[in-house]
Amino acid sequence: MGFVVVFFRMEKSALESIYAKHHKDKGRYGYLFCGGARAPFLKEWIGTGKKVLDLGCRDGMLTQSFAEGNEVMGADIDQKALDLCNQRLGIETRWVDLNQEWCWNEASFDCIVACEIVEHLFFLEPFLEKAVKTLKKGGLFIGSVPNAFRLRNRWKFLWGQEYETDETHVRRFSFQKLESVLRLYFDTVEILPIGGKMLPFAQVTEKVPERLGRLFGKDLLWKAM
């Protein structure tokens, strides 16, 4: 509880410095979690001719998969990442602390993307409420989170090892937990486990049975309406 209190007294610039250092030290610029596995899905689901808000866009590595043919705005806490995003894509960006700020009007976007961002947020429900209001009628909410309860992490926990090594994560999601919270706000929810391996040469793909995907998938990618 003490950390939460300190966090919410933190200046925006101080929080930015934490994330900028984290991104630099962990090699997060020019990096994509799970490689490019999410990119073709985002490109297909979003299509073209849409107004898109990309929350946690960082340096635009994933954004570039759906930017062409769409009007995209990126948002992030890391201003260096936003500068790199502008250099890469030339899109409009906003410097935002999503734990405490919301800069967009109701019914103003066709699609909101929130890939690898909600695990960083202390108060998820208010965030989702704002996202729903900001989407146009029939709008699409797309995102992803690490699969915290995949088998590999369970084995680490069993043997007393740290399974969560990202100190900026404040939430953990299983398939069931993610689905239950999304269904509070959206009528239609589809979650796709991606990334990770079942065996050294057996990748988790959309063709893998869902039960195996939940157990071995490294990331949980969703679309909701």
DOKOL-371366 format. One record per residue: x, y, z of N, C-alpha, C, O in turn; residue in one letter. Coordinates in pm, whole numbers, padded with zeros to 5 digits. Atoms other than C-alpha are relative to their C-alpha. Layout:
N
     nx     ny     nz    cax    cay    caz     cx     cy     cz     ox     oy     oz type
      X      Y      Z      X      Y      Z      X      Y      Z      X      Y      Z    A
...
//
This chain:
225
     nx     ny     nz    cax    cay    caz     cx     cy     cz     ox     oy     oz type
  00082 -00120  00000  00000  00000  00000  00086  00126  00000  00054  00225 -00066    M
 -00088 -00116 -00007  00286  00237  00082  00053  00040 -00136  00062  00159 -00167    G
 -00052 -00030  00133  00427  00207 -00270 -00105  00067 -00085 -00074  00158 -00163    F
  00107 -00059  00079  00088  00290 -00421 -00015  00148  00036 -00031  00232 -00053    V
  00013 -00139 -00043  00065  00609 -00212  00113  00083 -00057  00089  00192 -00110    V
 -00115 -00072  00055  00416  00716 -00313 -00015  00018 -00149  00014  00125 -00202    V
  00014 -00006  00145  00343  00635 -00676 -00093  00112 -00042 -00062  00187 -00135    F
  00097 -00099  00043  00039  00859 -00694  00034  00142  00046 -00036  00236  00010    F
 -00053 -00132 -00030  00229  01148 -00541  00115  00035 -00094  00168  00146 -00089    R
 -00116 -00017  00086  00498  01106 -00804 -00031  00096 -00114 -00136  00089 -00177    M
  00013 -00089  00113  00547  01381 -01057  00004 -00080 -00130  00069 -00184 -00139    E
  00004  00068  00130  00477  01284 -01414  00140 -00017 -00058  00172 -00122 -00113    K
 -00136  00006  00053  00836  01365 -01513  00084 -00104  00074  00173 -00166  00014    S
 -00074  00100 -00077  00966  01142 -01232 -00037 -00141 -00045  00049 -00228 -00058    A
  00044  00129  00051  00755  00850 -01352  00059 -00026 -00139  00101 -00137 -00170    L
 -00059  00014  00133  00876  00914 -01705  00145 -00045  00010  00188 -00132 -00066    E
 -00142  00035 -00012  01239  00891 -01590  00017 -00147  00037  00113 -00211 -00007    S
 -00006  00142 -00036  01169  00548 -01437 -00020 -00087 -00124  00054 -00183 -00146    I
  00026  00080  00119  01021  00416 -01761  00107  00018 -00106  00145 -00078 -00174    Y
 -00106 -00023  00098  01284  00578 -01981  00124 -00081  00036  00188 -00140 -00052    A
 -00114  00079 -00044  01557  00414 -01774 -00027 -00149 -00020  00060 -00223 -00065    K
  00037  00140  00019  01371  00083 -01779  00010 -00039 -00148  00065 -00144 -00181    H
 -00004  00030  00143  01332  00096 -02157  00143 -00004 -00052  00177 -00089 -00134    H
 -00140 -00002  00043  01698  00184 -02204  00077 -00119  00054  00145 -00189 -00021    K
 -00077  00107 -00063  01841 -00066 -01956 -00043 -00138 -00048  00040 -00228 -00057    D
  00052  00131  00042  01617 -00352 -02076 -00003 -00017 -00151 -00052 -00117 -00202    K
 -00004  00011  00146  01671 -00281 -02446 -00136  00002 -00064 -00161 -00073 -00159    G
  00138  00000  00050  01307 -00193 -02509 -00022  00090 -00121 -00127  00081 -00185    R
  00013 -00078  00123  01366  00059 -02787  00034 -00091 -00118  00137 -00160 -00117    Y
 -00022  00089  00114  01335 -00121 -03121 -00030 -00146  00031  00016 -00235 -00039    G
  00028  00137 -00046  01199 -00427 -02938 -00150 -00027 -00004 -00231  00063  00019    Y
  00139  00043 -00003  00873 -00620 -02970 -00014 -00126  00084  00050 -00227  00054    L
  00028  00119 -00080  00749 -00859 -02701 -00065 -00104 -00091 -00156 -00073 -00167    F
  00046  00109  00088  00686 -01195 -02872  00033  00027 -00147 -00035 -00022 -00237    C
 -00037 -00031  00138  00859 -01059 -03180 -00112  00073 -00070 -00171  00166 -00013    G
  00108 -00066  00075  00609 -00959 -03445 -00127 -00081 -00005 -00210 -00061 -00094    G
  00114  00093  00006  00349 -01225 -03360 -00134  00071  00002 -00230  00021 -00057    A
  00128 -00070 -00009  00077 -00969 -03282 -00030  00083 -00125 -00146  00108 -00157    R
  00015 -00097  00109  00136 -00748 -03585 -00101 -00040 -00107 -00187  00042 -00140    A
  00097  00034  00106 -00056 -00943 -03854 -00145 -00001  00048 -00235  00030 -00029    P
  00136 -00002 -00054 -00359 -00978 -03626 -00052  00143  00011 -00166  00171 -00027    F
  00042 -00139 -00013 -00369 -00606 -03549 -00028  00061 -00136 -00126  00134 -00153    L
  00019 -00054  00135 -00332 -00520 -03916 -00132 -00048 -00060 -00204  00030 -00122    K
  00125  00056  00055 -00619 -00752 -04012 -00122  00052  00076 -00220  00092  00014    E
  00116 -00040 -00080 -00851 -00661 -03724 -00035  00147 -00019 -00153  00182 -00026    W
  00026 -00144  00012 -00811 -00285 -03762 -00038  00039 -00141 -00127  00122 -00160    I
  00028 -00037  00138 -00811 -00267 -04140  00051  00139 -00032  00155  00180  00020    G
 -00042 -00135  00040 -00789  00078 -04296 -00118  00097  00011 -00233  00057  00031    T
  00103 -00102 -00006 -00978  00405 -04293 -00052  00026  00140 -00162  00079  00156    G
  00044 -00012 -00138 -00997  00407 -03913  00078  00110  00073  00191  00144  00037    K
 -00066 -00090 -00093 -00917  00660 -03645  00039 -00084  00122 -00048 -00137  00191    K
 -00052  00096 -00098 -00696  00469 -03400  00079  00072  00109  00160  00160  00080    V
 -00077 -00048 -00114 -00563  00551 -03053  00085 -00116  00050  00033 -00219  00091    L
 -00093  00104 -00044 -00253  00350 -02963  00060  00040  00135  00148  00125  00142    D
 -00045 -00031 -00136 -00198  00359 -02586  00122 -00085  00035  00122 -00206  00016    L
 -00124  00071 -00027  00152  00268 -02474  00073 -00035 -00129  00128 -00145 -00143    G
 -00057  00027  00133  00281  00299 -02829  00151 -00012  00001  00210 -00068 -00091    C
 -00145 -00005 -00012  00640  00343 -02711  00061  00059 -00128  00023  00169 -00167    R
 -00071 -00058  00115  00863  00391 -03019 -00064 -00037 -00133 -00005 -00014 -00239    D
  00073  00025  00123  00605  00274 -03272  00032 -00129 -00072 -00010 -00148 -00185    G
 -00037  00125  00066  00749 -00069 -03346 -00123 -00084 -00036 -00128 -00142 -00145    M
  00123  00074  00030  00406 -00233 -03323 -00098  00087 -00078 -00170  00038 -00164    L
  00091 -00094  00066  00215  00076 -03436  00017 -00002 -00151 -00080  00013 -00225    T
 -00026 -00006  00144  00381  00060 -03776 -00071 -00110 -00077 -00085 -00102 -00199    Q
  00069  00109  00070  00195 -00264 -03852 -00141  00038 -00044 -00197 -00024 -00134    S
  00137 -00040  00037 -00141 -00082 -03869 -00013  00148 -00030 -00124  00197 -00052    F
  00006 -00145  00021 -00050  00285 -03922 -00040  00038 -00143 -00115  00133 -00164    A
  00027 -00034  00140 -00067  00283 -04301 -00149 -00012 -00030 -00210 -00115 -00004    E
  00141  00000  00037 -00413  00376 -04424 -00093  00039  00113 -00215  00039  00096    G
  00081 -00040 -00114 -00530  00488 -04080  00051  00132  00058  00166  00171  00036    N
 -00039 -00120 -00075 -00526  00809 -03875  00029 -00044  00143 -00063 -00074  00219    E
 -00041  00057 -00128 -00328  00705 -03568  00058  00106  00092  00137  00190  00050    V
 -00062 -00081 -00104 -00248  00887 -03246  00064 -00094  00101  00000 -00189  00147    M
 -00070  00082 -00099  00012  00737 -03013  00011  00072  00132  00017  00195  00136    G
 -00013 -00058 -00134  00039  00791 -02638  00095 -00085  00083  00092 -00207  00075    A
 -00094  00072 -00085  00311  00700 -02390  00052  00094  00108  00041  00216  00096    D
 -00060 -00078 -00107  00481  00814 -02069  00143  00039 -00033  00197  00133  00026    I
 -00141 -00018  00033  00828  00799 -02228  00014  00095 -00120 -00018  00057 -00233    D
 -00009 -00098  00108  00897  01114 -02432  00107 -00036 -00103  00092 -00006 -00221    Q
 -00100  00045  00098  01212  00969 -02590 -00063 -00102 -00096 -00039 -00097 -00216    K
  00068  00098  00084  01002  00678 -02714 -00093  00068 -00098 -00101  00028 -00215    A
  00090 -00073  00088  00748  00923 -02856  00076  00071 -00111  00030  00077 -00225    L
 -00085 -00063  00103  01026  01111 -03038  00039 -00103 -00105  00036 -00075 -00225    D
 -00038  00106  00094  01141  00782 -03191 -00121 -00043 -00084 -00107 -00074 -00203    L
  00123  00034  00072  00780  00703 -03286 -00027  00102 -00109 -00063  00066 -00221    C
  00020 -00105  00099  00750  01037 -03462  00098 -00012 -00115  00062  00008 -00231    N
 -00100  00018  00105  01073  00975 -03649 -00035 -00118 -00090 -00015 -00113 -00212    Q
  00033  00121  00077  00952  00631 -03756 -00126  00018 -00084 -00130 -00025 -00200    R
  00131  00001  00064  00591  00711 -03846 -00058  00137 -00030 -00146  00150 -00115    L
  00053 -00135  00021  00528  01085 -03828 -00142  00019  00045 -00212  00106 -00007    G
  00138 -00012 -00048  00203  01036 -03637 -00007  00099  00117  00095  00135  00176    I
  00020 -00086 -00116  00055  01265 -03373  00016 -00084  00127 -00027 -00199  00133    E
 -00022  00072 -00126  00157  01168 -03019 -00037  00088  00119 -00039  00211  00109    T
  00029 -00069 -00125  00063  01259 -02663  00084 -00060  00113  00098 -00181  00124    R
 -00072  00042 -00120  00273  01245 -02348 -00102 -00014  00113 -00160  00085  00157    W
  00112  00027 -00091  00038  01081 -02098  00041 -00099  00108  00110 -00198  00081    V
 -00006  00096 -00109  00043  00912 -01758 -00139 -00060  00013 -00229  00003  00070    D
  00133  00060  00005 -00248  00672 -01802 -00054 -00040  00137 -00173 -00070  00149    L
  00049  00024 -00135 -00268  00608 -01428 -00079  00119  00054 -00162  00104  00143    N
  00060 -00120 -00057 -00381  00966 -01375 -00062  00094 -00103 -00126  00192 -00066    Q
  00046 -00093  00103 -00470  01126 -01710 -00083 -00071 -00106 -00068 -00191 -00130    E
  00073  00046  00120 -00715  01087 -01998 -00028  00123 -00085 -00093  00217 -00039    W
 -00003 -00123  00081 -00692  01333 -02286 -00097  00001 -00117 -00088  00088 -00203    C
  00078  00017  00121 -00960  01221 -02531 -00150  00010  00027 -00198 -00027  00134    W
  00144 -00020 -00011 -01326  01300 -02592 -00076 -00130 -00021 -00023 -00227 -00075    N
  00085  00118  00020 -01610  01051 -02589 -00030 -00022 -00148 -00041  00073 -00226    E
  00037  00040  00137 -01690  00861 -02910  00089  00065 -00104  00039  00118 -00203    A
 -00091 -00068  00092 -01379  00990 -03085  00093 -00092 -00078  00166 -00045 -00165    S
 -00088  00092  00072 -01198  00673 -03205 -00075 -00125 -00043 -00164 -00174  00026    F
  00055  00126  00050 -01291  00370 -03415  00062 -00119  00070  00000 -00224  00085    D
 -00073  00110 -00061 -01030  00158 -03242  00097  00054  00105  00161  00157  00083    C
 -00101 -00029 -00102 -00821  00173 -02924  00086 -00124  00016  00035 -00234  00034    I
 -00096  00108 -00016 -00508 -00040 -02899  00071  00020  00135  00116  00130  00166    V
 -00064 -00007 -00131 -00363 -00120 -02555  00086 -00125  00020  00058 -00207  00108    A
 -00086  00118 -00006 -00088 -00376 -02610  00110  00017  00105  00185  00115  00102    C
 -00102  00002 -00106  00131 -00455 -02308 -00004  00129  00081  00101  00189  00108    E
  00012 -00122 -00078 -00004 -00162 -02109 -00082 -00020  00127 -00047  00038  00231    I
  00089  00004 -00117 -00284 -00265 -01868  00065 -00069  00120  00022 -00047  00234    V
 -00071  00060 -00114 -00045 -00476 -01656  00082  00103  00078  00133  00074  00186    E
 -00072 -00108 -00067  00121 -00144 -01568 -00091  00094  00078 -00043  00184  00145    H
  00095 -00096 -00056 -00197  00025 -01442 -00053 -00047  00135 -00089 -00163  00152    L
  00050  00034 -00132 -00304  00036 -01078 -00151 -00018  00002 -00203 -00109  00066    F
  00146  00005 -00005 -00672  00100 -01141 -00053 -00032 -00140 -00070  00056 -00224    F
  00037  00047  00133 -00789 -00106 -01436 -00143  00038 -00038 -00167  00079 -00151    L
  00140 -00023  00033 -01166 -00057 -01414 -00026  00143 -00049 -00093  00160 -00151    E
  00020 -00135  00052 -01161  00326 -01448  00061  00019 -00139  00006  00091 -00222    P
 -00062 -00006  00132 -00925  00287 -01742 -00091 -00060 -00106 -00109  00000 -00213    F
  00088  00065  00096 -01162  00046 -01917 -00128  00080 -00022 -00178  00088 -00134    L
  00118 -00085  00015 -01460  00270 -01848  00026  00117 -00094 -00059  00151 -00177    E
 -00035 -00112  00087 -01283  00560 -02016  00020 -00048 -00144 -00020  00020 -00239    K
 -00022  00053  00134 -01179  00342 -02309 -00133 -00025 -00071 -00149  00009 -00188    A
  00132  00027  00059 -01540  00231 -02367 -00066  00129 -00045 -00121  00134 -00155    V
  00064 -00127  00034 -01665  00590 -02365  00070  00069 -00117  00006  00143 -00192    K
 -00077 -00066  00105 -01389  00702 -02603 -00018 -00066 -00135  00009 -00005 -00239    T
  00026  00071  00126 -01478  00441 -02864 -00131  00048 -00062 -00228  00076  00009    L
  00124 -00024  00071 -01735  00521 -03129 -00090 -00123  00011 -00043 -00231  00047    K
  00093  00112 -00003 -02044  00300 -03145  00051 -00110 -00092  00081 -00084 -00209    K
 -00051  00112  00079 -01934 -00043 -03265  00151 -00003 -00009  00207 -00080 -00087    G
 -00145 -00009  00003 -01569  00047 -03198  00067 -00125  00055  00005 -00206  00124    G
 -00078  00120 -00032 -01298 -00211 -03142  00109  00033  00102  00184  00129  00086    L
 -00103 -00013 -00102 -01079 -00246 -02834  00093 -00120 -00011  00051 -00234  00007    F
 -00100  00105  00023 -00759 -00444 -02897  00114  00018  00100  00154  00131  00129    I
 -00113 -00010 -00092 -00482 -00526 -02653  00065 -00134  00025  00026 -00236 -00031    G
 -00068  00124 -00037 -00248 -00781 -02505  00066  00017  00135  00101  00128  00175    S
 -00070  00004 -00128 -00095 -00881 -02173  00084 -00127  00005  00049 -00226 -00060    V
 -00074  00125 -00019  00172 -01132 -02073 -00087 -00103  00071 -00165 -00069  00160    P
  00073  00110 -00062  00026 -01470 -01979  00075 -00042  00126  00162 -00129  00122    N
 -00077  00020 -00123  00144 -01469 -01617 -00008 -00143  00053  00081 -00186  00126    A
  00021  00133 -00058  00009 -01818 -01542  00026 -00112 -00099 -00029 -00221 -00087    F
 -00037  00109  00091  00157 -02012 -01830  00087 -00102  00075  00143 -00071  00180    R
 -00064  00111 -00071  00317 -02345 -01739  00143  00032  00041  00186 -00005  00151    L
 -00140 -00032 -00033  00673 -02213 -01752  00008  00083  00128  00095  00059  00212    R
  00000 -00083 -00120  00592 -01950 -01490 -00044 -00079  00124  00006 -00055  00234    N
  00045  00081 -00113  00411 -02203 -01272  00114 -00087  00055  00127 -00104  00176    R
 -00114  00080 -00044  00720 -02423 -01263  00101  00086  00076  00157  00043  00177    W
 -00092 -00090 -00070  00935 -02125 -01166 -00051  00029  00141  00026  00025  00237    K
  00061 -00029 -00130  00696 -02039 -00885  00013 -00122  00092  00043 -00108  00211    F
 -00006  00123 -00079  00690 -02403 -00768  00138 -00020  00061  00152 -00068  00174    L
 -00138  00018 -00047  01069 -02403 -00736  00056  00125  00067  00177  00137  00087    W
 -00043 -00116 -00076  01079 -02070 -00557  00077  00103 -00079  00153  00182 -00023    G
 -00069 -00096  00086  01207 -01871 -00855 -00093  00115 -00036 -00215  00102 -00036    Q
  00078 -00116  00044  01097 -01526 -00965 -00050 -00025 -00142  00030 -00043 -00235    E
  00054  00018  00135  00862 -01569 -01260 -00034  00133 -00065 -00056  00139 -00186    Y
  00028 -00133  00052  00794 -01195 -01297  00124  00086  00020  00158  00119  00134    E
 -00126 -00073 -00009  01111 -01000 -01376 -00013  00146 -00040  00085  00221 -00034    T
  00021 -00139  00039  00959 -00673 -01495 -00056  00077  00120 -00171  00058  00159    D
  00040 -00071 -00121  00947 -00438 -01197 -00107  00105 -00024 -00162  00158  00072    E
  00104 -00098  00030  00705 -00204 -01377 -00139 -00063 -00009 -00238  00009 -00022    T
  00130  00068  00003  00427 -00466 -01381 -00062  00001  00139  00002 -00036  00237    H
  00071 -00002 -00128  00168 -00421 -01105 -00122 -00092 -00002 -00190 -00106  00100    V
  00113  00093  00012 -00095 -00671 -01234  00046 -00128 -00068  00139 -00128 -00148    R
 -00027  00129  00061 -00089 -01038 -01331 -00130 -00053 -00060 -00235 -00044  00004    R
  00121  00047  00066 -00334 -01192 -01578  00012 -00145 -00042  00113 -00189 -00096    F
  00023  00131  00061 -00451 -01542 -01653 -00103  00021 -00112 -00161  00128 -00123    S
  00102 -00007  00105 -00677 -01617 -01950 -00135  00031  00062 -00208  00118  00015    F
  00131 -00015 -00063 -00978 -01644 -01718 -00019  00138  00060 -00125  00199  00045    Q
  00011 -00132 -00063 -00906 -01324 -01527 -00017  00108 -00104 -00099  00198 -00088    K
  00010 -00098  00107 -00855 -01125 -01846 -00137 -00003 -00063 -00199  00101 -00085    L
  00132  00012  00063 -01173 -01260 -02002 -00110  00055  00090 -00200  00124  00043    E
  00106 -00043 -00091 -01382 -01191 -01692 -00007  00151  00012 -00116  00207  00017    S
  00002 -00146 -00014 -01276 -00826 -01662 -00043  00067 -00130 -00113  00169 -00126    V
  00041 -00059  00128 -01320 -00754 -02033 -00150 -00015 -00023 -00213  00074 -00080    L
  00143  00024  00020 -01669 -00904 -02033 -00089  00090  00087 -00209  00099  00065    R
  00075 -00099 -00077 -01774 -00649 -01772 -00033  00123 -00083 -00126  00197 -00052    L
  00012 -00123  00077 -01741 -00379 -02039 -00032 -00022 -00148 -00073  00071 -00217    Y
  00019  00026  00142 -01774 -00551 -02378 -00087 -00124 -00018 -00075 -00222  00056    F
  00090  00111  00027 -02038 -00782 -02523  00071 -00117 -00067  00041 -00234 -00040    D
 -00072  00103  00074 -01800 -00969 -02752  00148  00007  00033  00210  00112  00017    T
 -00141  00006 -00037 -01455 -01079 -02636  00063 -00124 -00061  00012 -00235 -00044    V
 -00077  00112  00054 -01204 -01296 -02821  00144  00014  00049  00206  00119  00032    E
 -00137 -00001 -00051 -00870 -01387 -02660  00079 -00110 -00069  00035 -00224 -00078    I
 -00083  00091  00078 -00591 -01551 -02854  00138 -00014  00067  00214  00083  00067    L
 -00135  00021 -00051 -00284 -01703 -02679  00099 -00010 -00116  00076 -00083 -00212    P
 -00103  00003  00105  00026 -01642 -02891  00138 -00002  00063  00153  00024  00182    I
 -00138  00004 -00048  00402 -01679 -02862  00023 -00120  00090 -00071 -00191  00126    G
 -00034  00112 -00086  00582 -01934 -02650  00007 -00131 -00078 -00027 -00137 -00196    G
 -00018  00131  00063  00652 -02300 -02722 -00057 -00109  00090 -00050 -00101  00212    K
  00041  00120 -00073  00498 -02631 -02623  00114 -00099  00008  00133 -00167  00109    M
 -00122  00079  00012  00811 -02817 -02735  00102  00086 -00072  00065  00189 -00129    L
 -00101 -00085  00064  01143 -02684 -02871 -00034  00045 -00141  00005  00155 -00182    P
  00031 -00036  00137  01006 -02686 -03225 -00150  00013 -00025 -00195  00014 -00140    F
  00145 -00010  00013  00633 -02654 -03156 -00047  00134  00058 -00065  00147  00179    A
  00042 -00134 -00041  00526 -02289 -03144 -00149  00004  00033 -00228 -00074 -00021    Q
  00141 -00026 -00027  00200 -02168 -02995 -00052  00095 -00107 -00003  00207 -00119    V
  00061 -00082  00104 -00012 -02034 -03282 -00152 -00003  00018 -00203 -00070  00108    T
  00145 -00003 -00010 -00380 -01961 -03339 -00064 -00135 -00033 -00181 -00156 -00005    E
  00053  00130  00036 -00420 -02318 -03468  00009 -00101  00115 -00051 -00209  00109    K
 -00014  00088 -00116 -00323 -02471 -03133 -00131 -00001  00078 -00191  00105  00096    V
  00122  00004 -00083 -00623 -02592 -02924  00009  00099  00115  00116  00119  00174    P
 -00001 -00109 -00097 -00727 -02321 -02680  00057 -00041  00136  00130  00037  00197    E
 -00049  00044 -00130 -00653 -02525 -02367  00152 -00005  00003  00214  00033  00103    R
 -00147  00002  00007 -00294 -02578 -02479  00056  00141 -00012  00160  00173  00046    L
 -00044 -00138  00014 -00266 -02216 -02581  00002  00073  00133  00095  00148  00163    G
  00006 -00064 -00131 -00374 -02101 -02236  00117 -00044  00088  00169  00034  00168    R
 -00103  00057 -00086 -00114 -02327 -02076  00141  00038 -00043  00230  00055  00041    L
 -00135 -00024  00051  00183 -02252 -02301  00021  00138 -00062  00135  00182 -00076    F
 -00015 -00129  00068  00111 -01917 -02468  00071  00102  00087  00049  00109  00208    G
 -00077 -00100 -00071  00345 -01636 -02373 -00078  00130  00016 -00056  00203  00112    K
  00074 -00126  00001  00104 -01352 -02452 -00147 -00029 -00026 -00181 -00129 -00091    D
  00144  00012  00022 -00275 -01306 -02449 -00046  00121 -00076 -00049  00232 -00023    L
  00043 -00107  00089 -00401 -01099 -02740 -00151 -00002 -00009 -00210 -00108 -00029    L
  00146 -00003  00002 -00761 -00981 -02737 -00054  00104 -00098  00014  00201 -00133    W
  00079 -00104  00065 -01018 -00796 -02941 -00140 -00006  00061 -00194 -00114  00085    K
  00128 -00008 -00069 -01342 -00678 -02786 -00084  00111 -00060 -00032  00212 -00106    A
  00094 -00099  00053 -01651 -00489 -02899 -00120  00012  00094 -00212  00090  00068    M
//
